[in-house]
Amino acid sequence: MKSILNRQSGVSLVELVIALMLIVLLLPASLGLLTTALSAWKAGISRSEVQQTARFALDSMVRNLRYGDTYMLESNKSITYRNVRPGNQQDYIYRYNVGADHKLYHSGVTPYSTPQPVTGDNIKGGSSIIINANGEPLFTQPNGTDTNYIIITIYAADTATGQTWETASAVVSLPRVLR
């Protein structure tokens, strides 16, 4: 019975020191992996926000321009169209601001409404997503004279991370085609 009471249980000082040394050696490697994973996650979020902004801008323009009667390009940064949906026949304009903010605005032709931004600042971060900042044309017509058909090309970029994404779509005037 005496031998059972003399048995010790627990961790010796040598075992404790060896365990602490292993933790000290493995901690920097695990922090490096964590840092790499975090930066990859941030890049993925930025890429997703750039794509989402470009897709939203393109989808909203396509949805509205599809019901336009005639497309009048003022420049490759601005298009005016007449909305011919029943009960809402009004002239609208998409205008890309090449100034400091690089935002796309949609509004009724004056005096109908105040321009509303289609693209803008990233609320989560401090960055903003800009489109066609390098002077790329936003609107083009394939043969230059066909007012029933327009091509929209968006190059979106996140100012903080440099993530970029390009998307394009063609729009045909449904009222003109269905006549």
C-alpha positions as a printed Julia matrix, in Angstrom:
179×3 Matrix{Float64}:
   0.0    0.0     0.0
   2.9    2.29    0.63
   4.1    2.0    -3.0
   0.76   3.29   -4.32
   0.93   6.42   -2.16
   4.51   7.26   -3.21
   3.69   7.32   -6.92
   3.69  10.86   -8.22
   1.45  12.16  -10.95
   1.74  15.36  -12.99
   4.28  17.01  -15.25
   7.94  17.3   -14.44
   9.9   20.49  -14.93
  11.84  18.98  -17.85
   8.62  18.01  -19.67
   7.23  21.49  -19.11
  10.36  23.18  -20.51
  10.36  20.91  -23.58
   6.66  21.67  -24.24
   7.29  25.43  -23.96
  10.25  25.19  -26.35
   8.09  23.41  -28.93
   5.4   26.07  -28.62
   7.98  28.84  -29.06
   9.34  27.15  -32.19
   5.91  26.49  -33.78
   4.28  29.84  -32.97
   6.12  31.98  -35.61
   5.34  29.45  -38.35
   1.66  29.42  -37.47
   1.57  33.24  -37.35
   3.12  33.37  -40.83
   0.43  31.05  -42.15
  -2.25  33.09  -40.45
  -0.92  36.34  -41.96
  -0.84  34.81  -45.45
  -4.37  33.47  -45.08
  -5.63  36.84  -43.86
  -4.1   38.75  -46.8
  -5.56  36.2   -49.27
  -8.96  36.62  -47.63
  -8.76  40.43  -47.92
  -7.79  40.16  -51.61
 -10.75  37.85  -52.21
 -13.14  40.27  -50.52
 -11.77  43.15  -52.59
 -12.1   41.16  -55.83
 -15.66  40.24  -54.89
 -16.6   43.87  -54.18
 -15.1   45.05  -57.47
 -17.0   42.38  -59.4
 -20.22  43.08  -57.53
 -20.01  46.82  -58.19
 -19.28  46.31  -61.89
 -22.06  43.76  -62.27
 -24.55  45.98  -60.46
 -23.69  48.98  -62.63
 -23.86  46.91  -65.82
 -27.11  45.15  -64.87
 -28.87  48.37  -63.9
 -27.78  50.07  -67.14
 -28.83  47.09  -69.29
 -32.2   46.86  -67.53
 -32.93  50.55  -68.11
 -31.39  50.91  -71.57
 -33.28  47.87  -72.88
 -36.48  49.94  -72.78
 -34.87  52.97  -74.38
 -36.22  54.07  -77.73
 -33.1   55.66  -79.19
 -29.58  55.86  -77.83
 -27.84  59.19  -78.29
 -24.17  59.14  -77.38
 -22.91  62.54  -76.31
 -19.45  61.08  -75.84
 -18.15  57.66  -74.94
 -18.89  58.63  -71.31
 -22.52  59.74  -71.62
 -25.7   58.35  -73.19
 -29.21  59.79  -73.35
 -32.22  57.58  -73.99
 -35.99  57.88  -73.86
 -37.71  55.38  -71.6
 -40.81  54.13  -73.37
 -42.3   51.96  -70.61
 -46.03  52.56  -70.23
 -46.73  55.38  -67.8
 -43.11  56.5   -67.59
 -42.05  58.13  -70.84
 -39.2   60.38  -69.88
 -35.71  61.13  -71.13
 -32.91  59.72  -68.98
 -29.16  59.98  -69.04
 -26.24  57.9   -67.83
 -23.23  60.15  -67.33
 -19.82  59.07  -66.21
 -18.04  61.71  -64.13
 -14.44  61.79  -65.25
 -13.6   64.27  -62.49
 -12.29  63.45  -59.06
 -14.83  60.8   -58.07
 -14.99  58.59  -61.21
 -18.62  57.67  -60.51
 -21.42  56.74  -62.86
 -24.62  58.77  -62.44
 -28.15  58.1   -63.66
 -30.82  60.76  -63.81
 -33.71  62.16  -65.72
 -32.83  64.93  -68.1
 -33.09  68.32  -66.35
 -35.36  69.36  -64.66
 -36.71  65.88  -63.88
 -34.43  64.55  -61.17
 -31.16  64.82  -59.29
 -28.35  62.53  -60.5
 -28.02  59.37  -58.42
 -24.71  57.51  -58.25
 -24.73  53.97  -59.66
 -21.2   53.28  -58.4
 -19.48  54.8   -55.42
 -17.45  54.44  -52.27
 -16.78  51.16  -50.54
 -18.57  51.46  -47.2
 -16.62  48.66  -45.46
 -13.12  49.88  -46.21
 -11.71  53.29  -46.87
 -11.24  52.57  -50.56
 -13.49  53.33  -53.46
 -14.28  51.4   -56.6
 -13.81  53.41  -59.76
 -14.8   52.52  -63.29
 -13.02  53.25  -66.56
 -10.47  55.46  -64.83
  -7.93  55.17  -67.66
 -10.2   56.79  -70.23
 -11.63  53.59  -71.69
 -14.93  54.16  -73.51
 -17.96  53.25  -71.43
 -20.48  53.31  -74.3
 -19.82  52.44  -77.95
 -21.96  51.76  -81.0
 -20.75  48.94  -83.25
 -20.97  50.76  -86.59
 -21.21  54.29  -85.24
 -24.65  55.06  -86.64
 -26.95  52.32  -85.34
 -28.99  54.04  -82.62
 -30.79  50.78  -81.74
 -27.72  49.0   -80.42
 -25.17  49.94  -77.76
 -22.19  48.18  -76.18
 -21.32  48.88  -72.54
 -17.84  48.05  -71.25
 -16.91  48.49  -67.6
 -13.39  48.31  -66.21
 -13.69  48.42  -62.41
 -10.78  48.88  -59.99
 -10.44  49.07  -56.22
  -8.26  52.03  -55.3
  -6.84  50.41  -52.16
  -5.88  46.95  -53.41
  -5.55  47.47  -57.14
  -7.96  44.6   -57.86
  -9.48  45.02  -61.33
 -12.27  43.39  -63.27
 -13.72  43.89  -66.75
 -17.25  43.15  -67.94
 -19.22  44.06  -71.05
 -22.69  43.67  -72.47
 -24.62  44.66  -75.55
 -28.08  46.23  -75.4
 -30.67  46.28  -78.16
 -33.64  48.62  -78.0
 -36.64  46.31  -77.47
 -39.24  48.88  -78.6
 -37.38  49.34  -81.89
 -36.86  45.64  -82.49
 -40.48  44.71  -81.7
 -41.95  47.3   -84.09
